[in-house]
Amino acid sequence: MEITNKKKFKVPHVYIIIMGIAFICMLLTYFLPAGSYERITNEAGRVIVDPTTFQFQAQTPQNLFAYFSSFHTGLVETAQIIMFLFIVGGSFAVVEGTGAIEAVLCKVTRAMAGRERLIIPFIMFAFAIAGATFGMAEEALPFIPIMVTLAVSLGFDSITGAAMVLVGCSAGFAGAFLNPFTVGVAQGLVGLPIASGMTLRIILFAVMSIVMTGFVYWYAGRVRKNPKLSLMHEIDQNREDKLDLNNLKQMTKEHVMVLCIVAGSIITFTYGVIKLGWYLKELTAVFLIMAVLSAIVGRLGLNSFAEHLTKGMATLASGALIVGFARAILVILTDGGIIDTILFYTSGTVSGLSSNVAAVGMYIFQCFLNFLVPSGSGQAALSMPILAPLSDLVGVTRQTAVLAYQMGDGISNIFTPTSGYFMAGLALAKIPWEKWAKWILPLILIEYLIGAIFVVIANSIGYGPF
């Protein structure tokens, strides 16, 4: 009997996907007519597309050498954003190296002994805040094993433990109001003031956090009453790791001081962008100062500080450089003279539609795009330079376009198998993707509906400043 080994389909790496899209764009420069809009400076001093000025022009097709050269150009053009992401990632690795974040979570779990189910909203809110303010994602992975062990020990299941971390961070990402990796990058790319539109985003954050935490809380209660309702029941039965609450990391005065430094940095960050007009250069300095002060207070030592900083930057290297690679697509479309042609035909297609439908269309586009490009900053670099002028043409504010991107990126980060940190999280929790997907799909669909409602609300109120 002959046995044929069939290779299972493997989702291409995000770099392969981006390079593939860039190659397709290169081919399009040979077939699509070139054209351009005039850019004008409006009364507010912003450069926008004049929708009445489109003209076709001579084609400038891009060859293979131009294709490969575009990646260098993209990296150079986005260097400021890339360096910012490196420093932020490295700085929070230093903070984590002090043990302060782990210690505060351990303190919460110990304090809630006897009221186990109430641990869930406390922990999830902490991760949601972290996701909404400094984009905690990969940085949360070390907490998954301890949360899984805690959940199983308290009578829940491993899905509950992983969800406290993954769903908590996702609530912060989807409802981010200060996340520099998503909202900050997207707003910077389209010329919006950093941290603008805060009020609606805080409301969105509250709604997402309540809905997502409520879903996990409800599920955990069902599993505690009847463990056989868990999709992970048989697997969890064979787990040997049980948590001893007496051996959790103790909170020290150094940890408290480090947490105060982090809180002070976030306050400084917020004040600087809102009141002082700070941008990436100043914000990079704030995060680096935070790292240095945390290392001093946390007694890491010079070499340990450098090692944690380097490790944090290395962890984010792939995600940060995606910004530059994604920018290559825009370089090819621009140098090939077809980006305005695409805008012209697209705006013509949706011009007869209401702005609400156009806004929801942008949101749906971002939702699908996230399955191909799960990197938040990479997705922003890929889509926002195109959606910003498109939003100008169809009467949708750029802030609404950023909101559509934010939710399209944030919601499916803990569902799509192309998300590297998410799959790593499931591996740490020892949860098969298909079991997790079956569990979380109803919540994902609810989030998508909430996102669509908020996009319509944003468009209806002229969500701005522009």
DAUR-V136806 format. One record per helix or strand of 2 or more residues. SS is the DSSP state (hx for helix, st for strand). FROM is the first residue (numbers start at 1). TO is the last residue. If there is no record, write none. Layout:
BEGIN
SS & FROM & TO
SS & FROM & TO
END
This chain:
BEGIN
hx & 14 & 31
st & 34 & 36
st & 39 & 41
st & 47 & 49
st & 55 & 57
hx & 64 & 77
hx & 79 & 97
hx & 100 & 111
hx & 116 & 134
hx & 138 & 153
hx & 158 & 174
hx & 180 & 190
hx & 198 & 225
hx & 227 & 229
hx & 233 & 237
hx & 245 & 247
hx & 253 & 275
hx & 280 & 297
hx & 302 & 335
hx & 339 & 350
hx & 355 & 372
hx & 376 & 394
hx & 398 & 414
hx & 420 & 429
hx & 433 & 460
END
